[in-house]
Amino acid sequence: MSYVLSRFINGICLNPKEYIVDQNNEAMTFKNKQLALDYFNETEGYDIQDEEQLEDEFGVYIDEEETL
């Protein structure tokens, strides 16, 4: 199972989600939730401790890849 980072466009839950993409414009996948969280922290310069904090403070979700 792999995971992706996503958020609702403009932070509005009625809108579709957008995803972090790679150089080929494909959704980036991570082997586990912690790697996705680590990637967010590294690229954005934060020290988010868990998935709940990521959702509450930034509106960013860690979804299973199958949900795309």
N, CA, C, O and CB atoms as a CASP TS submission, in Angstrom:
PFRMAT TS
TARGET T0000
AUTHOR 0000-0000-0000
METHOD Language model
MODEL 1
PARENT N/A
ATOM      1  N   MET     1       0.845  -1.171   0.000  1.00  0.00           N
ATOM      2  CA  MET     1       0.000   0.000   0.000  1.00  0.00           C
ATOM      3  C   MET     1       0.892   1.236   0.000  1.00  0.00           C
ATOM      4  O   MET     1       1.942   1.256   0.642  1.00  0.00           O
ATOM      5  CB  MET     1      -0.962  -0.003   1.217  1.00  0.00           C
ATOM      6  N   SER     2       0.462   2.265  -0.727  1.00  0.00           N
ATOM      7  CA  SER     2       1.216   3.511  -0.740  1.00  0.00           C
ATOM      8  C   SER     2       0.274   4.674  -0.461  1.00  0.00           C
ATOM      9  O   SER     2      -0.948   4.528  -0.498  1.00  0.00           O
ATOM     10  CB  SER     2       1.942   3.706  -2.093  1.00  0.00           C
ATOM     11  N   TYR     3       0.864   5.825  -0.181  1.00  0.00           N
ATOM     12  CA  TYR     3       0.117   6.992   0.267  1.00  0.00           C
ATOM     13  C   TYR     3       0.479   8.218  -0.558  1.00  0.00           C
ATOM     14  O   TYR     3       1.558   8.289  -1.146  1.00  0.00           O
ATOM     15  CB  TYR     3       0.379   7.258   1.748  1.00  0.00           C
ATOM     16  N   VAL     4      -0.440   9.185  -0.595  1.00  0.00           N
ATOM     17  CA  VAL     4      -0.238  10.441  -1.306  1.00  0.00           C
ATOM     18  C   VAL     4      -0.605  11.602  -0.385  1.00  0.00           C
ATOM     19  O   VAL     4      -1.375  11.432   0.561  1.00  0.00           O
ATOM     20  CB  VAL     4      -1.079  10.483  -2.613  1.00  0.00           C
ATOM     21  N   LEU     5      -0.052  12.782  -0.665  1.00  0.00           N
ATOM     22  CA  LEU     5      -0.408  14.006   0.047  1.00  0.00           C
ATOM     23  C   LEU     5      -1.426  14.761  -0.797  1.00  0.00           C
ATOM     24  O   LEU     5      -1.227  14.940  -1.998  1.00  0.00           O
ATOM     25  CB  LEU     5       0.855  14.890   0.338  1.00  0.00           C
ATOM     26  N   SER     6      -2.508  15.202  -0.178  1.00  0.00           N
ATOM     27  CA  SER     6      -3.549  15.900  -0.928  1.00  0.00           C
ATOM     28  C   SER     6      -4.158  17.018  -0.092  1.00  0.00           C
ATOM     29  O   SER     6      -3.969  17.095   1.122  1.00  0.00           O
ATOM     30  CB  SER     6      -4.640  14.919  -1.376  1.00  0.00           C
ATOM     31  N   ARG     7      -4.895  17.880  -0.785  1.00  0.00           N
ATOM     32  CA  ARG     7      -5.704  18.904  -0.120  1.00  0.00           C
ATOM     33  C   ARG     7      -6.842  19.267  -1.052  1.00  0.00           C
ATOM     34  O   ARG     7      -6.751  19.074  -2.264  1.00  0.00           O
ATOM     35  CB  ARG     7      -4.852  20.171   0.254  1.00  0.00           C
ATOM     36  N   PHE     8      -7.908  19.790  -0.484  1.00  0.00           N
ATOM     37  CA  PHE     8      -9.021  20.262  -1.287  1.00  0.00           C
ATOM     38  C   PHE     8      -8.630  21.582  -1.945  1.00  0.00           C
ATOM     39  O   PHE     8      -8.032  22.440  -1.296  1.00  0.00           O
ATOM     40  CB  PHE     8     -10.301  20.428  -0.423  1.00  0.00           C
ATOM     41  N   ILE     9      -8.957  21.754  -3.217  1.00  0.00           N
ATOM     42  CA  ILE     9      -8.626  22.977  -3.928  1.00  0.00           C
ATOM     43  C   ILE     9      -9.261  24.161  -3.205  1.00  0.00           C
ATOM     44  O   ILE     9     -10.453  24.158  -2.896  1.00  0.00           O
ATOM     45  CB  ILE     9      -9.102  22.907  -5.403  1.00  0.00           C
ATOM     46  N   ASN    10      -8.439  25.169  -2.943  1.00  0.00           N
ATOM     47  CA  ASN    10      -8.844  26.382  -2.212  1.00  0.00           C
ATOM     48  C   ASN    10      -9.349  26.091  -0.805  1.00  0.00           C
ATOM     49  O   ASN    10     -10.011  26.932  -0.199  1.00  0.00           O
ATOM     50  CB  ASN    10      -9.920  27.112  -2.984  1.00  0.00           C
ATOM     51  N   GLY    11      -9.039  24.891  -0.273  1.00  0.00           N
ATOM     52  CA  GLY    11      -9.434  24.551   1.087  1.00  0.00           C
ATOM     53  C   GLY    11     -10.921  24.327   1.273  1.00  0.00           C
ATOM     54  O   GLY    11     -11.411  24.328   2.402  1.00  0.00           O
ATOM     55  N   ILE    12     -11.649  24.133   0.176  1.00  0.00           N
ATOM     56  CA  ILE    12     -13.107  23.958   0.246  1.00  0.00           C
ATOM     57  C   ILE    12     -13.434  22.495  -0.037  1.00  0.00           C
ATOM     58  O   ILE    12     -13.133  21.983  -1.115  1.00  0.00           O
ATOM     59  CB  ILE    12     -13.847  24.903  -0.771  1.00  0.00           C
ATOM     60  N   CYS    13     -14.046  21.834   0.927  1.00  0.00           N
ATOM     61  CA  CYS    13     -14.264  20.389   0.822  1.00  0.00           C
ATOM     62  C   CYS    13     -15.237  19.992  -0.281  1.00  0.00           C
ATOM     63  O   CYS    13     -15.315  18.810  -0.618  1.00  0.00           O
ATOM     64  CB  CYS    13     -14.767  19.864   2.128  1.00  0.00           C
ATOM     65  N   LEU    14     -15.976  20.927  -0.851  1.00  0.00           N
ATOM     66  CA  LEU    14     -16.838  20.617  -1.991  1.00  0.00           C
ATOM     67  C   LEU    14     -16.037  20.512  -3.288  1.00  0.00           C
ATOM     68  O   LEU    14     -16.507  19.936  -4.269  1.00  0.00           O
ATOM     69  CB  LEU    14     -17.925  21.680  -2.135  1.00  0.00           C
ATOM     70  N   ASN    15     -14.832  21.069  -3.288  1.00  0.00           N
ATOM     71  CA  ASN    15     -13.956  21.003  -4.454  1.00  0.00           C
ATOM     72  C   ASN    15     -13.226  19.667  -4.486  1.00  0.00           C
ATOM     73  O   ASN    15     -13.095  19.010  -3.453  1.00  0.00           O
ATOM     74  CB  ASN    15     -12.947  22.167  -4.446  1.00  0.00           C
ATOM     75  N   PRO    16     -12.749  19.256  -5.659  1.00  0.00           N
ATOM     76  CA  PRO    16     -11.939  18.041  -5.726  1.00  0.00           C
ATOM     77  C   PRO    16     -10.587  18.259  -5.053  1.00  0.00           C
ATOM     78  O   PRO    16     -10.199  19.392  -4.767  1.00  0.00           O
ATOM     79  CB  PRO    16     -11.741  17.603  -7.189  1.00  0.00           C
ATOM     80  N   LYS    17      -9.890  17.180  -4.810  1.00  0.00           N
ATOM     81  CA  LYS    17      -8.561  17.275  -4.204  1.00  0.00           C
ATOM     82  C   LYS    17      -7.489  17.458  -5.269  1.00  0.00           C
ATOM     83  O   LYS    17      -7.634  17.028  -6.413  1.00  0.00           O
ATOM     84  CB  LYS    17      -8.262  16.027  -3.368  1.00  0.00           C
ATOM     85  N   GLU    18      -6.411  18.110  -4.854  1.00  0.00           N
ATOM     86  CA  GLU    18      -5.215  18.209  -5.676  1.00  0.00           C
ATOM     87  C   GLU    18      -4.089  17.505  -4.925  1.00  0.00           C
ATOM     88  O   GLU    18      -4.135  17.377  -3.701  1.00  0.00           O
ATOM     89  CB  GLU    18      -4.851  19.709  -5.993  1.00  0.00           C
ATOM     90  N   TYR    19      -3.080  17.050  -5.662  1.00  0.00           N
ATOM     91  CA  TYR    19      -2.050  16.182  -5.098  1.00  0.00           C
ATOM     92  C   TYR    19      -0.659  16.731  -5.364  1.00  0.00           C
ATOM     93  O   TYR    19      -0.435  17.442  -6.343  1.00  0.00           O
ATOM     94  CB  TYR    19      -2.172  14.776  -5.667  1.00  0.00           C
ATOM     95  N   ILE    20       0.267  16.394  -4.486  1.00  0.00           N
ATOM     96  CA  ILE    20       1.679  16.679  -4.741  1.00  0.00           C
ATOM     97  C   ILE    20       2.090  15.794  -5.902  1.00  0.00           C
ATOM     98  O   ILE    20       1.853  14.586  -5.871  1.00  0.00           O
ATOM     99  CB  ILE    20       2.582  16.425  -3.461  1.00  0.00           C
ATOM    100  N   VAL    21       2.706  16.377  -6.932  1.00  0.00           N
ATOM    101  CA  VAL    21       3.083  15.605  -8.118  1.00  0.00           C
ATOM    102  C   VAL    21       4.596  15.601  -8.314  1.00  0.00           C
ATOM    103  O   VAL    21       5.309  16.467  -7.807  1.00  0.00           O
ATOM    104  CB  VAL    21       2.393  16.171  -9.365  1.00  0.00           C
ATOM    105  N   ASP    22       5.067  14.606  -9.062  1.00  0.00           N
ATOM    106  CA  ASP    22       6.490  14.489  -9.371  1.00  0.00           C
ATOM    107  C   ASP    22       6.799  15.188 -10.698  1.00  0.00           C
ATOM    108  O   ASP    22       5.953  15.899 -11.240  1.00  0.00           O
ATOM    109  CB  ASP    22       6.914  13.001  -9.429  1.00  0.00           C
ATOM    110  N   GLN    23       8.005  14.984 -11.216  1.00  0.00           N
ATOM    111  CA  GLN    23       8.441  15.631 -12.457  1.00  0.00           C
ATOM    112  C   GLN    23       7.619  15.199 -13.665  1.00  0.00           C
ATOM    113  O   GLN    23       7.573  15.916 -14.665  1.00  0.00           O
ATOM    114  CB  GLN    23       9.902  15.331 -12.709  1.00  0.00           C
ATOM    115  N   ASN    24       6.971  14.044 -13.593  1.00  0.00           N
ATOM    116  CA  ASN    24       6.146  13.542 -14.693  1.00  0.00           C
ATOM    117  C   ASN    24       4.675  13.914 -14.529  1.00  0.00           C
ATOM    118  O   ASN    24       3.811  13.414 -15.249  1.00  0.00           O
ATOM    119  CB  ASN    24       6.281  12.033 -14.798  1.00  0.00           C
ATOM    120  N   ASN    25       4.405  14.799 -13.570  1.00  0.00           N
ATOM    121  CA  ASN    25       3.050  15.242 -13.273  1.00  0.00           C
ATOM    122  C   ASN    25       2.150  14.099 -12.786  1.00  0.00           C
ATOM    123  O   ASN    25       0.936  14.124 -12.985  1.00  0.00           O
ATOM    124  CB  ASN    25       2.443  15.882 -14.502  1.00  0.00           C
ATOM    125  N   GLU    26       2.761  13.104 -12.150  1.00  0.00           N
ATOM    126  CA  GLU    26       2.047  11.977 -11.533  1.00  0.00           C
ATOM    127  C   GLU    26       2.034  12.208 -10.023  1.00  0.00           C
ATOM    128  O   GLU    26       2.974  12.781  -9.471  1.00  0.00           O
ATOM    129  CB  GLU    26       2.723  10.588 -11.894  1.00  0.00           C
ATOM    130  N   ALA    27       0.984  11.769  -9.368  1.00  0.00           N
ATOM    131  CA  ALA    27       0.921  11.908  -7.916  1.00  0.00           C
ATOM    132  C   ALA    27       2.110  11.196  -7.278  1.00  0.00           C
ATOM    133  O   ALA    27       2.377  10.031  -7.570  1.00  0.00           O
ATOM    134  CB  ALA    27      -0.413  11.341  -7.366  1.00  0.00           C
ATOM    135  N   MET    28       2.826  11.913  -6.399  1.00  0.00           N
ATOM    136  CA  MET    28       3.943  11.301  -5.682  1.00  0.00           C
ATOM    137  C   MET    28       3.389  10.293  -4.686  1.00  0.00           C
ATOM    138  O   MET    28       2.392  10.562  -4.015  1.00  0.00           O
ATOM    139  CB  MET    28       4.811  12.378  -4.959  1.00  0.00           C
ATOM    140  N   THR    29       4.026   9.147  -4.589  1.00  0.00           N
ATOM    141  CA  THR    29       3.587   8.126  -3.637  1.00  0.00           C
ATOM    142  C   THR    29       4.669   7.894  -2.593  1.00  0.00           C
ATOM    143  O   THR    29       5.860   8.068  -2.853  1.00  0.00           O
ATOM    144  CB  THR    29       3.245   6.804  -4.365  1.00  0.00           C
ATOM    145  N   PHE    30       4.228   7.501  -1.421  1.00  0.00           N
ATOM    146  CA  PHE    30       5.113   7.242  -0.293  1.00  0.00           C
ATOM    147  C   PHE    30       4.780   5.865   0.267  1.00  0.00           C
ATOM    148  O   PHE    30       3.617   5.461   0.281  1.00  0.00           O
ATOM    149  CB  PHE    30       4.976   8.346   0.805  1.00  0.00           C
ATOM    150  N   LYS    31       5.797   5.145   0.727  1.00  0.00           N
ATOM    151  CA  LYS    31       5.598   3.776   1.220  1.00  0.00           C
ATOM    152  C   LYS    31       4.783   3.720   2.503  1.00  0.00           C
ATOM    153  O   LYS    31       4.102   2.731   2.771  1.00  0.00           O
ATOM    154  CB  LYS    31       6.934   3.115   1.450  1.00  0.00           C
ATOM    155  N   ASN    32       4.855   4.787   3.296  1.00  0.00           N
ATOM    156  CA  ASN    32       4.064   4.821   4.520  1.00  0.00           C
ATOM    157  C   ASN    32       3.722   6.264   4.878  1.00  0.00           C
ATOM    158  O   ASN    32       4.253   7.201   4.281  1.00  0.00           O
ATOM    159  CB  ASN    32       4.821   4.139   5.680  1.00  0.00           C
ATOM    160  N   LYS    33       2.854   6.434   5.831  1.00  0.00           N
ATOM    161  CA  LYS    33       2.394   7.761   6.219  1.00  0.00           C
ATOM    162  C   LYS    33       3.518   8.615   6.789  1.00  0.00           C
ATOM    163  O   LYS    33       3.555   9.825   6.567  1.00  0.00           O
ATOM    164  CB  LYS    33       1.276   7.646   7.229  1.00  0.00           C
ATOM    165  N   GLN    34       4.427   7.996   7.517  1.00  0.00           N
ATOM    166  CA  GLN    34       5.526   8.762   8.113  1.00  0.00           C
ATOM    167  C   GLN    34       6.428   9.361   7.044  1.00  0.00           C
ATOM    168  O   GLN    34       6.888  10.493   7.197  1.00  0.00           O
ATOM    169  CB  GLN    34       6.347   7.874   9.048  1.00  0.00           C
ATOM    170  N   LEU    35       6.692   8.630   5.967  1.00  0.00           N
ATOM    171  CA  LEU    35       7.506   9.175   4.878  1.00  0.00           C
ATOM    172  C   LEU    35       6.807  10.358   4.207  1.00  0.00           C
ATOM    173  O   LEU    35       7.461  11.327   3.823  1.00  0.00           O
ATOM    174  CB  LEU    35       7.809   8.082   3.839  1.00  0.00           C
ATOM    175  N   ALA    36       5.498  10.284   4.067  1.00  0.00           N
ATOM    176  CA  ALA    36       4.740  11.408   3.504  1.00  0.00           C
ATOM    177  C   ALA    36       4.837  12.626   4.425  1.00  0.00           C
ATOM    178  O   ALA    36       5.041  13.748   3.960  1.00  0.00           O
ATOM    179  CB  ALA    36       3.254  11.014   3.288  1.00  0.00           C
ATOM    180  N   LEU    37       4.693  12.401   5.712  1.00  0.00           N
ATOM    181  CA  LEU    37       4.799  13.479   6.684  1.00  0.00           C
ATOM    182  C   LEU    37       6.204  14.067   6.692  1.00  0.00           C
ATOM    183  O   LEU    37       6.366  15.286   6.748  1.00  0.00           O
ATOM    184  CB  LEU    37       4.429  12.978   8.078  1.00  0.00           C
ATOM    185  N   ASP    38       7.214  13.212   6.637  1.00  0.00           N
ATOM    186  CA  ASP    38       8.606  13.677   6.584  1.00  0.00           C
ATOM    187  C   ASP    38       8.853  14.528   5.343  1.00  0.00           C
ATOM    188  O   ASP    38       9.540  15.546   5.417  1.00  0.00           O
ATOM    189  CB  ASP    38       9.574  12.482   6.602  1.00  0.00           C
ATOM    190  N   TYR    39       8.298  14.119   4.203  1.00  0.00           N
ATOM    191  CA  TYR    39       8.450  14.882   2.969  1.00  0.00           C
ATOM    192  C   TYR    39       7.831  16.273   3.129  1.00  0.00           C
ATOM    193  O   TYR    39       8.445  17.273   2.756  1.00  0.00           O
ATOM    194  CB  TYR    39       7.801  14.131   1.783  1.00  0.00           C
ATOM    195  N   PHE    40       6.631  16.338   3.678  1.00  0.00           N
ATOM    196  CA  PHE    40       5.979  17.630   3.899  1.00  0.00           C
ATOM    197  C   PHE    40       6.848  18.510   4.788  1.00  0.00           C
ATOM    198  O   PHE    40       7.090  19.672   4.464  1.00  0.00           O
ATOM    199  CB  PHE    40       4.584  17.440   4.533  1.00  0.00           C
ATOM    200  N   ASN    41       7.311  17.972   5.890  1.00  0.00           N
ATOM    201  CA  ASN    41       8.135  18.753   6.820  1.00  0.00           C
ATOM    202  C   ASN    41       9.410  19.245   6.148  1.00  0.00           C
ATOM    203  O   ASN    41       9.800  20.399   6.329  1.00  0.00           O
ATOM    204  CB  ASN    41       8.486  17.918   8.055  1.00  0.00           C
ATOM    205  N   GLU    42      10.056  18.392   5.385  1.00  0.00           N
ATOM    206  CA  GLU    42      11.318  18.753   4.740  1.00  0.00           C
ATOM    207  C   GLU    42      11.115  19.834   3.678  1.00  0.00           C
ATOM    208  O   GLU    42      11.883  20.794   3.621  1.00  0.00           O
ATOM    209  CB  GLU    42      11.963  17.517   4.111  1.00  0.00           C
ATOM    210  N   THR    43      10.102  19.687   2.846  1.00  0.00           N
ATOM    211  CA  THR    43       9.908  20.633   1.754  1.00  0.00           C
ATOM    212  C   THR    43       9.284  21.946   2.209  1.00  0.00           C
ATOM    213  O   THR    43       9.541  22.988   1.606  1.00  0.00           O
ATOM    214  CB  THR    43       9.049  20.012   0.693  1.00  0.00           C
ATOM    215  N   GLU    44       8.473  21.915   3.257  1.00  0.00           N
ATOM    216  CA  GLU    44       7.788  23.118   3.718  1.00  0.00           C
ATOM    217  C   GLU    44       8.461  23.775   4.921  1.00  0.00           C
ATOM    218  O   GLU    44       8.113  24.896   5.289  1.00  0.00           O
ATOM    219  CB  GLU    44       6.368  22.786   4.064  1.00  0.00           C
ATOM    220  N   GLY    45       9.418  23.086   5.531  1.00  0.00           N
ATOM    221  CA  GLY    45      10.152  23.674   6.641  1.00  0.00           C
ATOM    222  C   GLY    45       9.421  23.680   7.971  1.00  0.00           C
ATOM    223  O   GLY    45       9.657  24.552   8.807  1.00  0.00           O
ATOM    224  N   TYR    46       8.539  22.716   8.172  1.00  0.00           N
ATOM    225  CA  TYR    46       7.792  22.611   9.426  1.00  0.00           C
ATOM    226  C   TYR    46       8.217  21.368  10.197  1.00  0.00           C
ATOM    227  O   TYR    46       8.984  20.540   9.707  1.00  0.00           O
ATOM    228  CB  TYR    46       6.275  22.578   9.155  1.00  0.00           C
ATOM    229  N   ASP    47       7.696  21.262  11.417  1.00  0.00           N
ATOM    230  CA  ASP    47       7.945  20.085  12.245  1.00  0.00           C
ATOM    231  C   ASP    47       6.603  19.537  12.728  1.00  0.00           C
ATOM    232  O   ASP    47       6.330  19.496  13.928  1.00  0.00           O
ATOM    233  CB  ASP    47       8.879  20.430  13.455  1.00  0.00           C
ATOM    234  N   ILE    48       5.778  19.120  11.783  1.00  0.00           N
ATOM    235  CA  ILE    48       4.466  18.561  12.104  1.00  0.00           C
ATOM    236  C   ILE    48       4.687  17.166  12.685  1.00  0.00           C
ATOM    237  O   ILE    48       5.449  16.374  12.131  1.00  0.00           O
ATOM    238  CB  ILE    48       3.529  18.513  10.834  1.00  0.00           C
ATOM    239  N   GLN    49       4.028  16.871  13.788  1.00  0.00           N
ATOM    240  CA  GLN    49       4.269  15.626  14.507  1.00  0.00           C
ATOM    241  C   GLN    49       3.366  14.470  14.089  1.00  0.00           C
ATOM    242  O   GLN    49       3.761  13.309  14.201  1.00  0.00           O
ATOM    243  CB  GLN    49       4.106  15.863  15.958  1.00  0.00           C
ATOM    244  N   ASP    50       2.160  14.771  13.608  1.00  0.00           N
ATOM    245  CA  ASP    50       1.252  13.678  13.264  1.00  0.00           C
ATOM    246  C   ASP    50       0.257  14.106  12.190  1.00  0.00           C
ATOM    247  O   ASP    50       0.144  15.284  11.851  1.00  0.00           O
ATOM    248  CB  ASP    50       0.503  13.195  14.511  1.00  0.00           C
ATOM    249  N   GLU    51      -0.444  13.135  11.677  1.00  0.00           N
ATOM    250  CA  GLU    51      -1.401  13.348  10.590  1.00  0.00           C
ATOM    251  C   GLU    51      -2.514  14.313  10.990  1.00  0.00           C
ATOM    252  O   GLU    51      -2.933  15.138  10.179  1.00  0.00           O
ATOM    253  CB  GLU    51      -2.004  12.020  10.157  1.00  0.00           C
ATOM    254  N   GLU    52      -2.989  14.224  12.202  1.00  0.00           N
ATOM    255  CA  GLU    52      -4.065  15.096  12.668  1.00  0.00           C
ATOM    256  C   GLU    52      -3.631  16.561  12.662  1.00  0.00           C
ATOM    257  O   GLU    52      -4.392  17.433  12.242  1.00  0.00           O
ATOM    258  CB  GLU    52      -4.509  14.686  14.075  1.00  0.00           C
ATOM    259  N   GLN    53      -2.428  16.827  13.120  1.00  0.00           N
ATOM    260  CA  GLN    53      -1.903  18.188  13.120  1.00  0.00           C
ATOM    261  C   GLN    53      -1.764  18.708  11.684  1.00  0.00           C
ATOM    262  O   GLN    53      -2.053  19.874  11.416  1.00  0.00           O
ATOM    263  CB  GLN    53      -0.543  18.241  13.848  1.00  0.00           C
ATOM    264  N   LEU    54      -1.324  17.851  10.770  1.00  0.00           N
ATOM    265  CA  LEU    54      -1.184  18.211   9.359  1.00  0.00           C
ATOM    266  C   LEU    54      -2.542  18.626   8.774  1.00  0.00           C
ATOM    267  O   LEU    54      -2.637  19.618   8.051  1.00  0.00           O
ATOM    268  CB  LEU    54      -0.587  17.027   8.556  1.00  0.00           C
ATOM    269  N   GLU    55      -3.565  17.873   9.086  1.00  0.00           N
ATOM    270  CA  GLU    55      -4.914  18.179   8.596  1.00  0.00           C
ATOM    271  C   GLU    55      -5.466  19.457   9.224  1.00  0.00           C
ATOM    272  O   GLU    55      -6.002  20.316   8.524  1.00  0.00           O
ATOM    273  CB  GLU    55      -5.859  17.010   8.885  1.00  0.00           C
ATOM    274  N   ASP    56      -5.335  19.580  10.546  1.00  0.00           N
ATOM    275  CA  ASP    56      -5.911  20.721  11.257  1.00  0.00           C
ATOM    276  C   ASP    56      -5.235  22.037  10.900  1.00  0.00           C
ATOM    277  O   ASP    56      -5.916  23.046  10.712  1.00  0.00           O
ATOM    278  CB  ASP    56      -5.821  20.497  12.746  1.00  0.00           C
ATOM    279  N   GLU    57      -3.913  22.047  10.804  1.00  0.00           N
ATOM    280  CA  GLU    57      -3.189  23.294  10.600  1.00  0.00           C
ATOM    281  C   GLU    57      -3.015  23.676   9.136  1.00  0.00           C
ATOM    282  O   GLU    57      -2.917  24.860   8.816  1.00  0.00           O
ATOM    283  CB  GLU    57      -1.853  23.198  11.241  1.00  0.00           C
ATOM    284  N   PHE    58      -2.974  22.688   8.241  1.00  0.00           N
ATOM    285  CA  PHE    58      -2.666  22.981   6.843  1.00  0.00           C
ATOM    286  C   PHE    58      -3.714  22.480   5.856  1.00  0.00           C
ATOM    287  O   PHE    58      -3.634  22.789   4.667  1.00  0.00           O
ATOM    288  CB  PHE    58      -1.346  22.387   6.494  1.00  0.00           C
ATOM    289  N   GLY    59      -4.682  21.723   6.321  1.00  0.00           N
ATOM    290  CA  GLY    59      -5.685  21.176   5.408  1.00  0.00           C
ATOM    291  C   GLY    59      -5.096  20.184   4.419  1.00  0.00           C
ATOM    292  O   GLY    59      -5.630  19.989   3.327  1.00  0.00           O
ATOM    293  N   VAL    60      -3.995  19.562   4.808  1.00  0.00           N
ATOM    294  CA  VAL    60      -3.326  18.567   3.960  1.00  0.00           C
ATOM    295  C   VAL    60      -3.607  17.188   4.534  1.00  0.00           C
ATOM    296  O   VAL    60      -3.540  16.979   5.745  1.00  0.00           O
ATOM    297  CB  VAL    60      -1.779  18.831   3.869  1.00  0.00           C
ATOM    298  N   TYR    61      -3.924  16.250   3.644  1.00  0.00           N
ATOM    299  CA  TYR    61      -4.304  14.898   4.058  1.00  0.00           C
ATOM    300  C   TYR    61      -3.332  13.880   3.504  1.00  0.00           C
ATOM    301  O   TYR    61      -2.744  14.078   2.440  1.00  0.00           O
ATOM    302  CB  TYR    61      -5.728  14.569   3.602  1.00  0.00           C
ATOM    303  N   ILE    62      -3.168  12.793   4.229  1.00  0.00           N
ATOM    304  CA  ILE    62      -2.406  11.648   3.743  1.00  0.00           C
ATOM    305  C   ILE    62      -3.431  10.573   3.403  1.00  0.00           C
ATOM    306  O   ILE    62      -4.052   9.987   4.289  1.00  0.00           O
ATOM    307  CB  ILE    62      -1.342  11.137   4.811  1.00  0.00           C
ATOM    308  N   ASP    63      -3.598  10.323   2.102  1.00  0.00           N
ATOM    309  CA  ASP    63      -4.602   9.375   1.614  1.00  0.00           C
ATOM    310  C   ASP    63      -3.948   8.114   1.076  1.00  0.00           C
ATOM    311  O   ASP    63      -2.809   8.147   0.611  1.00  0.00           O
ATOM    312  CB  ASP    63      -5.465  10.019   0.529  1.00  0.00           C
ATOM    313  N   GLU    64      -4.666   7.007   1.139  1.00  0.00           N
ATOM    314  CA  GLU    64      -4.213   5.799   0.478  1.00  0.00           C
ATOM    315  C   GLU    64      -4.277   6.031  -1.027  1.00  0.00           C
ATOM    316  O   GLU    64      -5.205   6.672  -1.521  1.00  0.00           O
ATOM    317  CB  GLU    64      -5.071   4.566   0.900  1.00  0.00           C
ATOM    318  N   GLU    65      -3.305   5.519  -1.746  1.00  0.00           N
ATOM    319  CA  GLU    65      -3.233   5.754  -3.178  1.00  0.00           C
ATOM    320  C   GLU    65      -4.482   5.262  -3.911  1.00  0.00           C
ATOM    321  O   GLU    65      -4.867   5.871  -4.909  1.00  0.00           O
ATOM    322  CB  GLU    65      -2.005   5.081  -3.745  1.00  0.00           C
ATOM    323  N   GLU    66      -5.120   4.201  -3.464  1.00  0.00           N
ATOM    324  CA  GLU    66      -6.290   3.653  -4.136  1.00  0.00           C
ATOM    325  C   GLU    66      -7.455   4.631  -4.211  1.00  0.00           C
ATOM    326  O   GLU    66      -8.349   4.452  -5.038  1.00  0.00           O
ATOM    327  CB  GLU    66      -6.733   2.408  -3.439  1.00  0.00           C
ATOM    328  N   THR    67      -7.466   5.656  -3.370  1.00  0.00           N
ATOM    329  CA  THR    67      -8.582   6.602  -3.338  1.00  0.00           C
ATOM    330  C   THR    67      -8.523   7.620  -4.469  1.00  0.00           C
ATOM    331  O   THR    67      -9.428   8.446  -4.588  1.00  0.00           O
ATOM    332  CB  THR    67      -8.605   7.324  -2.015  1.00  0.00           C
ATOM    333  N   LEU    68      -7.495   7.588  -5.296  1.00  0.00           N
ATOM    334  CA  LEU    68      -7.362   8.568  -6.387  1.00  0.00           C
ATOM    335  C   LEU    68      -8.360   8.312  -7.482  1.00  0.00           C
ATOM    336  O   LEU    68      -8.388   9.041  -8.474  1.00  0.00           O
ATOM    337  CB  LEU    68      -5.960   8.544  -6.965  1.00  0.00           C
TER
END
